[in-house]
Amino acid sequence: MSIEQRMEKLEYYCSLMLDMIAPETKPFYALIIRHGLTKEEVERTLRLCEQLSEQYKQQKEEGFVIFTSLFHEFASALHPNLPLAETIEALKKQQLFVPLMTEFQRLLHTFNE
């Protein structure tokens, strides 16, 4: 079997495994697989979320009530293959960075009105 055939087979098996995973339990991971991000790209996204989450906590403690700058930073730094609204929803559903993603959802709805 050629390398191309083996890769094709692996990709097919990965797509089957993705269908086997209940996307409602791990929607962010399903999103990553569906959009073909690399490990480094995912790690970069998670680091971004960690940094913004820390900034969000600090700003909340300082009495800030508007977090538009954090939202814009997230939106501009997010991998271009990841849809903004779907990524925010997936992270929140997977219980990752919930306070920050809740705020981002609120801002997203505000911008879309």
C-alpha positions as CSV (number, residue, x, y, z in Angstrom):
1,M,0.0,0.0,0.0
2,S,1.4,3.4,-1.0
3,I,1.9,6.3,1.4
4,E,-0.9,8.2,-0.3
5,Q,-3.3,5.3,0.1
6,R,-2.4,4.9,3.8
7,M,-2.9,8.6,4.3
8,E,-6.3,8.5,2.6
9,K,-7.3,5.6,4.7
10,L,-6.2,7.4,7.9
11,E,-8.2,10.5,6.9
12,Y,-11.2,8.3,6.2
13,Y,-10.9,6.6,9.6
14,C,-10.5,10.0,11.3
15,S,-13.7,11.3,9.6
16,L,-15.5,8.1,10.9
17,M,-14.2,8.7,14.4
18,L,-15.4,12.3,14.3
19,D,-18.8,11.0,13.5
20,M,-18.6,8.6,16.4
21,I,-17.7,11.3,18.9
22,A,-20.8,13.0,20.2
23,P,-20.1,16.6,19.0
24,E,-22.3,17.9,21.8
25,T,-19.8,16.7,24.4
26,K,-16.6,18.0,22.8
27,P,-17.8,20.5,20.3
28,F,-14.5,22.5,20.2
29,Y,-12.5,19.4,19.5
30,A,-14.9,18.4,16.8
31,L,-14.6,21.9,15.3
32,I,-10.8,21.6,15.3
33,I,-10.9,18.3,13.4
34,R,-13.6,19.5,11.0
35,H,-11.5,22.5,10.0
36,G,-8.2,20.7,10.0
37,L,-6.2,22.7,12.5
38,T,-2.7,21.5,13.5
39,K,-1.7,20.9,17.1
40,E,0.3,24.2,17.1
41,E,-2.6,26.1,15.8
42,V,-4.9,24.7,18.5
43,E,-2.3,25.4,21.2
44,R,-2.0,29.0,19.9
45,T,-5.8,29.4,20.1
46,L,-5.9,28.0,23.6
47,R,-3.0,30.2,24.8
48,L,-4.9,33.2,23.3
49,C,-8.0,32.2,25.3
50,E,-5.9,31.8,28.5
51,Q,-4.3,35.2,28.1
52,L,-7.6,36.9,27.3
53,S,-9.3,35.1,30.1
54,E,-6.7,36.5,32.6
55,Q,-7.1,40.0,31.2
56,Y,-10.9,39.6,31.5
57,K,-10.6,38.6,35.2
58,Q,-8.3,41.5,35.9
59,Q,-10.5,44.0,34.1
60,K,-13.6,42.7,36.0
61,E,-11.7,43.1,39.3
62,E,-10.8,46.7,38.3
63,G,-14.5,47.5,37.6
64,F,-14.5,47.3,33.8
65,V,-17.9,46.6,32.3
66,I,-17.1,46.8,28.6
67,F,-14.8,44.2,27.1
68,T,-15.0,45.0,23.4
69,S,-11.3,45.3,23.0
70,L,-10.8,41.7,24.3
71,F,-13.5,40.5,21.8
72,H,-11.8,42.3,18.9
73,E,-8.4,40.9,19.9
74,F,-9.9,37.4,20.0
75,A,-11.7,37.8,16.7
76,S,-8.6,39.2,14.9
77,A,-6.2,36.6,16.3
78,L,-8.6,33.6,15.8
79,H,-7.4,31.1,13.1
80,P,-9.0,32.1,9.8
81,N,-10.5,28.5,9.4
82,L,-12.5,28.8,12.6
83,P,-15.8,30.6,12.4
84,L,-16.0,33.2,15.2
85,A,-19.6,32.5,16.5
86,E,-19.3,28.8,16.2
87,T,-15.9,28.8,18.0
88,I,-17.2,30.9,20.9
89,E,-20.2,28.6,21.2
90,A,-18.1,25.4,21.0
91,L,-15.6,26.6,23.7
92,K,-18.4,27.6,26.0
93,K,-20.3,24.3,25.5
94,Q,-17.1,22.4,26.2
95,Q,-16.8,24.3,29.4
96,L,-13.6,26.1,28.3
97,F,-13.1,29.8,29.3
98,V,-16.9,30.0,30.2
99,P,-17.0,33.5,31.7
100,L,-15.0,35.0,28.8
101,M,-17.0,33.1,26.1
102,T,-20.3,34.1,27.8
103,E,-19.2,37.7,27.5
104,F,-18.1,37.2,23.9
105,Q,-21.5,35.7,23.1
106,R,-23.2,38.8,24.6
107,L,-21.0,41.1,22.5
108,L,-21.5,39.1,19.4
109,H,-25.3,39.3,19.8
110,T,-25.0,43.1,20.5
111,F,-22.9,43.6,17.3
112,N,-25.4,41.5,15.2
113,E,-28.4,43.5,16.3
